Amino acid sequence: MEQRRQVGADGQSLAPGPVVEVNPPCDGGAPGSSSRRSSALVFGGGLAGIAAAKRLAEAGWQVTLLEARASLGGRVFSFREPQSGRVLDNGQHIIVGACANMIAFLEAIGARHLWHLQPQLDVAVYDRRQRLGRLYGVSAPTPIHLLPAFLTYSHLRWLEKVKAARAIVSMMRVNRRAPELESMTFYDWLKARGQPDRIIANLWNVLIEGTLNDNIREVSASMGLMIIQDGLLAGQRTINVGYPTAPLNDALARPARDHLEKLGVKIITGCPVRCVNIDSNRHVESITIGDGSRLQADAYVSAVPFWTLPKLFSGSMAEKSMVRQLSNLQTSPIVNVYLQYDQPVMAHDFCYVLNSPLQWVFNSTFIYGDRMQENQQSLSVSVSAAWEYIDVERSRFADTITHEMLAAFPKARDATLLDAVVVKQRNATFRCIPGANGHRPGPRTESPNLFLAGEWTNTGWPSTMESAVISGYNAAEAVMSSEWD
């Protein structure tokens, strides 16, 4: 057996370990031949890796799924907060009706009943004077289904509504895939179509900020238009909002694991990958895991974050075009604040607050149907594009949010805050800034038997759970349609 020096992600030498073939075949047939079941090793147990493993196993492949953490889910997980003992999600996750692959995935793993999806769009939008506006849909052809909400939306004046309507007509007609739209911001595109800053702040940014986790002044016009065209304007139900009605481990990770195990997938958690070993022909010959041992398979699917992937290759591979390409992608942070009051302070299941650090506020007590809290209420405040707050001391930021709650929700002034927990995600999503799509790779790499999955790959979607599922399926299809020596 070959012995060689291996360098891990931390730059430390790894002691050569035994080579283990995962899911060894019953005979010595070639990969992809009918005389054996081909084996695949997927590393990264988030949604992308789960989806890739699912699709490969359904096609008859022998699949091993590795995850560094103790449970599956990746950046979609829940945890027990040590001081309060409450189970909290790492952040508020939502879907919309346009997330067809994610919704079908939830159906397949038996978790769809744990996610609520609005039958019709209905979003409460408040300003800092507690004035309510609603974005909602009705049963009518697109885009007429939005007309009643548009006419009654209190955060735009009549002349502003006329200007916004003209922009909508332009959005319906424009080809968002035109190269020039990838090189300009959505803000500049809107300004060129007569949209003043007040319309942009009170309407368009409501739709963009949370979905793209970025400021509308920074996102590309092509991706901003994608949100409007495929969400708001594609049908009556495509923008309807959905959310988990149980903690994410229960609503996703555990059902996904159960489903994969029924398909015969071998799942190994607590198993970080330290190095991807590539031979002189650019084939992956094995991967080295945390204990120094090496695992082998016919095909390898990397479903780790793009900022982690380059660390897994030797110096020569790190200079290849794919790794250089990934260095051009950037991330955007999200900060969540979980608040618990001694009495209810908001009535909606969720709402948006204009021109406020609060942004999106979710009523966790209502969403989870938590009758154990008696008269108490738990809320989740989700702050996107949170560069201003990501390095702020947690207690200080919690004070900022609770102060904003007093301004936006009058009932909070009579309530006692029982608990506040701040959860930071520095690398929550990749940024859909101008030019970013050109740096998103497809599922194939320079190594014939190494494939990529991740919501950051070229799926046509922003950094969402839908994109993660699509990427996993794309990687699996690439594996099954490829041939290698």
Backbone torsions as a table, in degrees:
resi	resn	phi	psi	omega
1	MET	NA	134.7	-178.2
2	GLU	-64.6	136.4	174.5
3	GLN	-118.5	128.9	177.5
4	ARG	-150.7	158.0	178.5
5	ARG	-72.4	132.3	178.2
6	GLN	-120.4	143.8	179.7
7	VAL	-114.4	125.7	-177.1
8	GLY	-88.5	-175.6	-176.4
9	ALA	-63.7	-23.6	-179.2
10	ASP	-94.0	5.6	178.8
11	GLY	83.1	-1.0	-178.8
12	GLN	-88.3	146.7	176.8
13	SER	-68.6	140.9	177.5
14	LEU	-106.5	133.2	176.2
15	ALA	-67.5	131.0	179.6
16	PRO	-57.1	134.3	179.7
17	GLY	-118.7	178.0	179.5
18	PRO	-67.6	149.3	176.1
19	VAL	-94.5	123.8	-178.6
20	VAL	-119.4	125.0	176.0
21	GLU	-85.1	119.4	179.8
22	VAL	-76.2	141.3	-180.0
23	ASN	47.9	58.2	-176.3
24	PRO	-61.0	143.5	-179.6
25	PRO	-73.9	166.2	179.2
26	CYS	-78.7	-20.0	177.6
27	ASP	-144.4	-174.0	-172.6
28	GLY	-98.8	28.9	-179.8
29	GLY	-63.6	160.5	-179.9
30	ALA	-73.8	155.7	176.7
31	PRO	-55.6	133.1	178.0
32	GLY	84.8	-7.1	-179.6
33	SER	-78.8	161.1	-177.7
34	SER	-74.7	-10.1	-176.4
35	SER	-84.8	0.2	179.4
36	ARG	-155.4	160.0	171.9
37	ARG	-90.9	118.3	-178.6
38	SER	-65.9	150.6	-177.4
39	SER	-111.0	146.6	177.9
40	ALA	-134.9	142.0	177.1
41	LEU	-118.5	117.4	179.9
42	VAL	-106.5	124.3	177.1
43	PHE	-117.6	125.5	-172.1
44	GLY	116.2	105.8	-172.6
45	GLY	-99.8	30.7	171.0
46	GLY	-81.3	-168.4	-177.1
47	LEU	-58.5	-40.7	-178.6
48	ALA	-63.2	-46.5	179.0
49	GLY	-65.8	-39.5	177.3
50	ILE	-61.3	-45.2	-179.0
51	ALA	-64.6	-40.5	178.2
52	ALA	-63.8	-45.9	179.2
53	ALA	-62.1	-40.8	179.2
54	LYS	-60.1	-50.3	-176.7
55	ARG	-65.7	-40.3	178.7
56	LEU	-66.4	-43.2	179.7
57	ALA	-64.2	-38.9	177.8
58	GLU	-62.3	-27.9	179.5
59	ALA	-87.9	3.5	175.9
60	GLY	96.7	3.9	177.8
61	TRP	-76.2	151.0	172.6
62	GLN	-88.8	118.4	-168.2
63	VAL	-121.6	135.4	169.1
64	THR	-117.1	131.3	-179.8
65	LEU	-114.7	122.1	179.8
66	LEU	-106.5	138.7	176.8
67	GLU	-138.8	131.7	-176.9
68	ALA	-68.8	-35.4	-178.1
69	ARG	-80.6	177.4	-176.1
70	ALA	-77.3	-14.5	-179.5
71	SER	-144.7	162.7	177.9
72	LEU	-74.6	169.3	175.7
73	GLY	125.2	-25.7	-179.9
74	GLY	60.9	-122.5	179.7
75	ARG	-89.0	18.3	176.3
76	VAL	-125.2	89.7	-174.2
77	PHE	-152.4	165.9	173.5
78	SER	-122.3	163.0	-177.3
79	PHE	-150.7	160.7	177.1
80	ARG	-93.9	117.7	-179.7
81	GLU	-71.4	123.2	-168.2
82	PRO	-64.5	-35.1	-175.3
83	GLN	-77.2	-46.3	-177.4
84	SER	-89.8	-21.9	-175.7
85	GLY	79.8	0.8	-179.6
86	ARG	-74.5	145.9	173.4
87	VAL	-89.0	119.9	-176.5
88	LEU	-122.7	149.0	172.1
89	ASP	-80.4	155.4	177.1
90	ASN	-68.4	-13.0	175.9
91	GLY	177.4	160.6	178.9
92	GLN	-74.0	121.5	179.7
93	HIS	-110.6	136.9	178.0
94	ILE	-131.9	162.0	170.5
95	ILE	-126.6	168.6	171.1
96	VAL	-129.2	167.9	-176.3
97	GLY	-59.7	-24.7	179.4
98	ALA	-72.7	-10.5	-178.9
99	CYS	-79.4	65.5	-172.9
100	ALA	-63.3	-40.3	-178.4
101	ASN	-70.2	-39.7	178.7
102	MET	-66.0	-42.3	180.0
103	ILE	-64.6	-43.1	177.6
104	ALA	-65.4	-35.8	176.6
105	PHE	-61.7	-44.7	177.9
106	LEU	-61.9	-39.1	175.7
107	GLU	-60.7	-45.2	-175.0
108	ALA	-64.7	-36.7	-177.7
109	ILE	-89.9	2.5	177.4
110	GLY	77.4	29.3	-177.5
111	ALA	-119.4	5.0	-175.9
112	ARG	-60.4	-33.6	-178.4
113	HIS	-68.3	-12.0	179.5
114	LEU	-94.8	8.1	177.9
115	TRP	-128.0	125.3	176.8
116	HIS	-90.9	134.7	175.5
117	LEU	-126.6	123.7	-178.1
118	GLN	-55.8	136.6	173.3
119	PRO	-68.8	-28.6	174.1
120	GLN	-141.8	147.0	176.3
121	LEU	-56.7	132.5	175.0
122	ASP	-157.0	103.8	-178.3
123	VAL	-123.5	121.6	175.1
124	ALA	-82.5	129.7	-179.8
125	VAL	-124.1	117.8	179.6
126	TYR	-106.6	151.7	165.1
127	ASP	-102.2	-178.2	-174.0
128	ARG	-77.0	-1.2	173.7
129	ARG	-102.1	15.0	179.6
130	GLN	66.8	17.8	177.0
131	ARG	-80.2	132.0	-173.9
132	LEU	-99.3	133.2	167.1
133	GLY	-126.2	152.6	-178.1
134	ARG	-127.0	136.9	169.7
135	LEU	-106.7	114.1	-174.8
136	TYR	-145.6	162.2	178.3
137	GLY	-116.4	158.1	176.0
138	VAL	-129.7	169.6	179.1
139	SER	-77.4	99.1	-179.7
140	ALA	-165.3	161.0	178.0
141	PRO	-61.2	151.3	176.9
142	THR	-74.8	136.2	1.0
143	PRO	-95.0	13.2	-178.4
144	ILE	-61.4	-24.6	-177.9
145	HIS	-62.9	-17.5	179.4
146	LEU	-98.7	-5.7	-172.8
147	LEU	-61.1	-46.6	179.7
148	PRO	-58.1	-42.2	178.5
149	ALA	-65.1	-39.9	-178.9
150	PHE	-63.1	-42.3	-177.4
151	LEU	-70.2	-30.7	-175.3
152	THR	-102.3	-0.2	-176.8
153	TYR	-65.1	113.7	-168.4
154	SER	-77.1	-9.9	-176.6
155	HIS	-92.3	5.3	172.4
156	LEU	-125.9	140.8	173.3
157	ARG	-80.2	167.5	-174.6
158	TRP	-60.9	-44.4	179.1
159	LEU	-63.7	-35.7	177.3
160	GLU	-65.9	-36.3	177.4
161	LYS	-64.8	-38.4	177.0
162	VAL	-62.5	-44.4	179.1
163	LYS	-65.0	-41.0	178.7
164	ALA	-64.9	-37.5	178.6
165	ALA	-62.7	-39.6	177.5
166	ARG	-63.0	-38.8	177.7
167	ALA	-65.0	-37.9	178.9
168	ILE	-62.4	-41.5	177.1
169	VAL	-59.7	-42.8	177.3
170	SER	-63.0	-40.1	179.8
171	MET	-64.0	-34.6	-179.9
172	MET	-69.2	-26.0	-173.3
173	ARG	-98.8	-24.4	-171.2
174	VAL	-76.4	146.5	172.8
175	ASN	-89.4	103.9	-174.4
176	ARG	-67.6	-14.9	-179.6
177	ARG	-87.7	2.3	175.7
178	ALA	-60.0	133.4	-174.3
179	PRO	-54.2	-35.8	-176.4
180	GLU	-67.0	-23.2	-179.8
181	LEU	-78.1	-19.4	175.8
182	GLU	-79.5	-18.6	-176.3
183	SER	-101.0	1.5	178.7
184	MET	-125.2	161.9	179.9
185	THR	-85.2	156.4	176.9
186	PHE	-65.3	-34.3	177.4
187	TYR	-59.3	-47.2	179.8
188	ASP	-64.6	-37.6	178.0
189	TRP	-62.7	-43.6	179.3
190	LEU	-66.2	-42.3	179.4
191	LYS	-61.6	-37.1	179.0
192	ALA	-67.8	-14.5	178.3
193	ARG	-110.8	28.5	169.5
194	GLY	75.8	24.8	-179.6
195	GLN	-95.0	109.5	177.6
196	PRO	-71.2	165.9	-175.4
197	ASP	-59.7	-32.0	-178.7
198	ARG	-66.8	-41.2	176.1
199	ILE	-65.1	-42.6	-179.3
200	ILE	-61.5	-43.4	-178.6
201	ALA	-71.2	-40.1	-171.5
202	ASN	-90.6	-10.9	179.2
203	LEU	-129.7	-65.5	-171.1
204	TRP	-66.7	-39.0	-179.6
205	ASN	-69.3	-26.2	175.0
206	VAL	-59.6	-38.4	-177.6
207	LEU	-81.7	-26.7	-171.1
208	ILE	-96.1	-43.1	-168.8
209	GLU	-56.8	-47.3	-178.5
210	GLY	-76.4	-38.4	-176.2
211	THR	-71.4	-35.6	-179.8
212	LEU	-103.4	-2.9	-179.8
213	ASN	49.7	49.7	-179.9
214	ASP	-162.0	162.5	176.6
215	ASN	-76.3	142.8	-177.2
216	ILE	-61.7	-21.5	177.1
217	ARG	-73.3	-13.1	-174.0
218	GLU	-109.4	-25.6	-173.2
219	VAL	-77.3	155.3	179.5
220	SER	-71.0	150.7	177.3
221	ALA	-62.5	-37.3	-178.3
222	SER	-63.2	-41.1	-178.9
223	MET	-78.3	-34.4	174.0
224	GLY	-61.2	-42.3	178.0
225	LEU	-67.6	-32.6	176.7
226	MET	-60.0	-43.1	179.4
227	ILE	-61.4	-43.6	-178.6
228	ILE	-71.2	-46.5	-174.8
229	GLN	-69.5	-48.4	-175.7
230	ASP	-84.9	-17.6	178.0
231	GLY	-100.7	-71.7	-172.5
232	LEU	-67.8	-37.2	-168.7
233	LEU	-109.3	0.3	-174.0
234	ALA	-84.9	-16.6	-178.4
235	GLY	172.3	175.2	-176.9
236	GLN	-67.5	-28.1	-171.3
237	ARG	-116.8	2.7	-173.1
238	THR	-70.8	-24.2	-179.9
239	ILE	-103.2	2.5	177.6
240	ASN	-59.7	136.5	-171.5
241	VAL	-92.7	139.5	176.2
242	GLY	-131.3	159.1	-178.3
243	TYR	-156.1	157.8	177.8
244	PRO	-72.3	141.7	178.5
245	THR	-103.0	14.6	175.7
246	ALA	-147.1	162.0	176.2
247	PRO	-54.3	149.7	-171.1
248	LEU	-60.2	-33.7	177.3
249	ASN	-61.3	-35.9	179.0
250	ASP	-81.1	-33.5	-175.0
251	ALA	-85.2	-13.0	-177.0
252	LEU	-142.8	-60.2	-169.3
253	ALA	-61.2	-49.7	-177.1
254	ARG	-68.4	-46.6	176.4
255	PRO	-60.3	-37.0	179.2
256	ALA	-64.9	-43.2	179.4
257	ARG	-63.3	-45.2	179.2
258	ASP	-58.8	-42.0	-178.6
259	HIS	-66.7	-43.9	179.5
260	LEU	-63.2	-40.2	179.9
261	GLU	-65.4	-34.6	175.4
262	LYS	-65.4	-29.4	177.9
263	LEU	-81.1	-5.1	179.6
264	GLY	92.3	10.1	178.6
265	VAL	-72.2	132.3	174.7
266	LYS	-87.2	120.0	-175.9
267	ILE	-110.8	126.6	178.1
268	ILE	-123.3	110.5	177.2
269	THR	-98.1	167.9	-175.6
270	GLY	63.5	32.3	-172.9
271	CYS	-130.5	83.7	179.3
272	PRO	-73.3	146.8	173.6
273	VAL	-91.1	129.6	-177.6
274	ARG	-100.6	-30.3	-173.3
275	CYS	-159.1	140.7	171.6
276	VAL	-103.7	119.3	-173.8
277	ASN	-97.9	119.8	-174.4
278	ILE	-117.6	134.8	-178.5
279	ASP	-86.5	-176.2	-175.5
280	SER	-68.0	-16.9	177.5
281	ASN	-95.2	11.6	179.3
282	ARG	71.0	12.2	174.4
283	HIS	-84.2	142.0	169.6
284	VAL	-75.0	122.7	-179.9
285	GLU	-98.3	-22.7	178.6
286	SER	-173.2	169.8	167.7
287	ILE	-124.1	147.6	178.1
288	THR	-101.5	128.7	-179.4
289	ILE	-101.3	-178.7	-169.4
290	GLY	-57.4	-33.5	-177.6
291	ASP	-85.9	4.4	178.3
292	GLY	93.3	-12.6	178.0
293	SER	-76.8	159.5	-177.8
294	ARG	-116.6	139.5	179.2
295	LEU	-113.2	141.6	-179.0
296	GLN	-122.3	149.7	174.4
297	ALA	-155.9	175.7	176.5
298	ASP	-75.5	-44.2	-178.2
299	ALA	-127.7	151.0	-178.8
300	TYR	-128.4	132.2	176.9
301	VAL	-118.8	117.4	174.8
302	SER	-89.1	122.6	176.7
303	ALA	-125.0	35.9	178.0
304	VAL	-94.5	163.0	178.4
305	PRO	-58.9	152.6	-175.2
306	PHE	-65.4	-26.2	179.5
307	TRP	-80.4	-14.0	177.3
308	THR	-90.5	-34.3	-171.8
309	LEU	-55.1	-48.0	-177.8
310	PRO	-59.8	-26.6	-178.7
311	LYS	-69.8	-14.0	-175.5
312	LEU	-89.3	-5.9	-177.0
313	PHE	-106.4	157.9	174.5
314	SER	-70.4	170.4	-176.8
315	GLY	-56.6	-38.8	-178.0
316	SER	-66.4	-41.5	-179.4
317	MET	-70.4	-31.9	-177.8
318	ALA	-64.0	-18.2	179.6
319	GLU	-88.4	-6.0	-177.6
320	LYS	-68.1	162.1	-171.6
321	SER	-61.8	-36.1	-177.7
322	MET	-63.0	-42.7	-179.0
323	VAL	-69.7	-40.3	176.0
324	ARG	-62.5	-36.3	179.4
325	GLN	-61.9	-42.0	-177.6
326	LEU	-67.0	-25.9	-179.0
327	SER	-66.8	-13.5	179.1
328	ASN	-86.5	-11.1	178.4
329	LEU	-81.6	146.5	-179.5
330	GLN	-124.1	162.3	180.0
331	THR	-117.8	161.8	179.9
332	SER	-129.9	139.7	-176.0
333	PRO	-90.8	157.3	170.8
334	ILE	-130.3	139.5	173.2
335	VAL	-122.1	127.8	175.8
336	ASN	-109.3	141.5	175.0
337	VAL	-124.0	121.6	179.0
338	TYR	-98.9	117.6	-177.0
339	LEU	-110.8	143.3	175.0
340	GLN	-130.3	122.2	-179.4
341	TYR	-110.5	159.7	-179.5
342	ASP	-81.2	-5.0	177.7
343	GLN	-155.8	160.9	-178.8
344	PRO	-63.1	139.8	177.9
345	VAL	-123.2	-12.7	176.2
346	MET	-140.3	151.3	-174.4
347	ALA	-101.4	-29.9	-175.1
348	HIS	-76.2	162.8	172.9
349	ASP	-73.6	-31.5	171.7
350	PHE	-160.7	162.5	178.5
351	CYS	-157.7	167.4	175.5
352	TYR	-116.7	141.5	178.9
353	VAL	-115.9	118.1	-176.6
354	LEU	-68.9	142.4	170.6
355	ASN	51.4	41.7	-178.3
356	SER	-140.4	148.6	173.6
357	PRO	-60.1	-18.7	-177.6
358	LEU	-63.0	-44.3	-174.5
359	GLN	55.9	-107.2	-176.0
360	TRP	-97.8	130.7	178.1
361	VAL	-122.5	124.6	-178.2
362	PHE	-113.0	136.9	-179.9
363	ASN	-88.9	89.4	-175.3
364	SER	-62.7	-35.2	179.2
365	THR	-61.5	-44.9	178.0
366	PHE	-68.1	-45.5	-175.9
367	ILE	-61.8	-43.2	-178.7
368	TYR	-85.0	-7.9	-176.5
369	GLY	60.0	41.3	-173.1
370	ASP	-81.0	98.7	179.1
371	ARG	-85.5	-6.6	-178.9
372	MET	-76.7	-16.0	-176.5
373	GLN	-82.0	-3.5	-177.7
374	GLU	54.5	-115.7	-177.2
375	ASN	-93.5	2.0	-179.8
376	GLN	-77.4	165.9	177.4
377	GLN	-142.4	132.3	176.0
378	SER	-107.5	135.2	-179.4
379	LEU	-125.8	151.9	173.8
380	SER	-121.2	118.9	178.7
381	VAL	-102.4	121.3	-176.0
382	SER	-111.4	116.7	-176.4
383	VAL	-110.1	109.9	-179.7
384	SER	-86.2	164.0	178.3
385	ALA	47.3	50.6	-165.8
386	ALA	-91.4	40.8	178.4
387	TRP	-59.8	-35.1	-178.1
388	GLU	-65.2	-22.2	-171.4
389	TYR	-118.8	-10.9	-170.6
390	ILE	-63.3	-29.0	-179.7
391	ASP	-104.7	5.8	177.4
392	VAL	-76.6	140.0	177.7
393	GLU	-53.7	138.3	-173.3
394	ARG	-57.9	-44.4	-178.4
395	SER	-64.8	-35.8	179.2
396	ARG	-68.2	-41.8	179.6
397	PHE	-69.1	-36.9	175.9
398	ALA	-59.7	-38.4	176.8
399	ASP	-63.7	-40.5	178.2
400	THR	-60.2	-45.6	-177.7
401	ILE	-67.8	-44.0	-179.4
402	THR	-65.6	-32.9	175.5
403	HIS	-65.8	-41.8	177.6
404	GLU	-65.5	-34.0	177.3
405	MET	-61.8	-38.3	178.8
406	LEU	-62.5	-35.3	-179.6
407	ALA	-76.3	-38.8	-173.5
408	ALA	-87.0	-27.6	-175.8
409	PHE	-127.1	99.0	-176.9
410	PRO	-54.9	-32.7	-179.1
411	LYS	-66.2	-21.3	178.0
412	ALA	-66.9	-21.6	-179.3
413	ARG	-70.2	-24.6	179.6
414	ASP	-99.7	-1.6	-177.3
415	ALA	-100.5	158.3	175.7
416	THR	-104.1	127.9	176.8
417	LEU	-77.6	119.5	-177.6
418	LEU	-91.0	-30.4	-174.3
419	ASP	-161.6	148.0	174.5
420	ALA	-144.3	123.0	-179.7
421	VAL	-122.8	127.1	-179.6
422	VAL	-104.2	127.0	178.9
423	VAL	-119.4	120.6	-177.8
424	LYS	-106.4	138.4	173.8
425	GLN	-127.8	98.0	-175.4
426	ARG	-67.0	-39.8	-178.8
427	ASN	-111.8	55.7	-173.5
428	ALA	-66.5	-44.4	-176.8
429	THR	-144.3	163.6	170.5
430	PHE	-85.8	156.0	-175.1
431	ARG	-90.3	134.5	177.3
432	CYS	-95.3	57.3	-179.7
433	ILE	-85.5	165.3	179.2
434	PRO	-53.6	132.2	-179.9
435	GLY	89.6	-13.2	-175.0
436	ALA	-64.4	-39.1	-177.7
437	ASN	-59.1	-31.6	179.3
438	GLY	-69.2	-15.3	179.6
439	HIS	-102.4	1.4	179.0
440	ARG	-86.9	116.6	-176.4
441	PRO	-77.7	161.1	170.5
442	GLY	-81.4	-171.5	-176.1
443	PRO	-75.9	-19.6	-177.9
444	ARG	-91.3	151.5	179.7
445	THR	-127.3	-178.0	176.7
446	GLU	-68.3	-19.7	174.6
447	SER	-89.1	121.3	-172.8
448	PRO	-59.9	-25.2	-177.8
449	ASN	-113.3	20.0	175.3
450	LEU	-117.6	129.2	-175.1
451	PHE	-129.4	156.1	-175.0
452	LEU	-114.9	138.0	170.4
453	ALA	-134.4	151.6	-179.2
454	GLY	153.8	146.4	-176.6
455	GLU	-63.8	-13.8	179.3
456	TRP	-84.9	-8.5	177.0
457	THR	-75.1	176.3	-171.2
458	ASN	-80.1	84.7	-179.5
459	THR	-105.3	-13.4	-173.6
460	GLY	87.5	-7.1	179.4
461	TRP	-109.4	156.7	172.6
462	PRO	-73.9	-170.7	-174.9
463	SER	-76.4	85.9	-174.7
464	THR	-135.5	169.1	174.3
465	MET	-64.5	-34.4	175.9
466	GLU	-59.8	-44.9	179.0
467	SER	-63.2	-38.1	179.2
468	ALA	-62.4	-45.5	179.8
469	VAL	-64.7	-45.3	178.4
470	ILE	-57.6	-43.8	-177.6
471	SER	-63.8	-38.4	177.3
472	GLY	-63.9	-42.4	176.9
473	TYR	-65.4	-41.1	178.6
474	ASN	-60.5	-43.1	179.8
475	ALA	-64.1	-42.9	179.4
476	ALA	-62.8	-42.8	178.6
477	GLU	-63.8	-38.4	177.9
478	ALA	-64.9	-40.3	176.7
479	VAL	-59.0	-48.9	-173.2
480	MET	-73.1	-21.6	-179.0
481	SER	-98.3	1.1	-177.2
482	SER	-97.1	156.1	174.0
483	GLU	-127.2	139.5	176.9
484	TRP	-145.2	157.7	-178.9
485	ASP	-73.8	NA	NA
